[in-house]
């Protein structure tokens, strides 16, 4: 009988997502879907954020997929990334009229944020630039994030 091949686990860290150290993190709190935010960032800053393969995370014995967008790498291998930090999975209760959602977070310490925008420092775009230039067609709150206080995410399959 052949042995079942075990998938390799990898603990996701913010520097894995950014490519190399030296990046600025901005958190976003908004009810808008990720694709809408990516579209508006592309339109406003002339980026080319494109949908990437989901980051799959196992949490509470459930496989959870986090959507993310990224640009192509710059000259030193860095990318601009927009990552979904919050996933709501519907839970149905057989004896209840109401369904609820179970929330999963890519970065547990950042539960107040829906999305995380990661910018290489050499791109010249600051937190203030984003906050002032982003279209205000819908409610969105930008929050500066200290990458040293984020901790790690969950084991991810594959990286």
Secondary structure, DSSP 4 states (H G I P E B T S, - for coil): -PPPPPPPPEE--HHHHHSSS-EEEEEEE-SS-HHHHHHHHHHHH----EE---EEEEETTEEEEE-EEE----TTS---EEEE-EEEEEE--TT-S--EEEEEESSGGGTT-SEEEEEEGGG---HHHHHHHS--SS--EEEEE-GGGS----EEE--
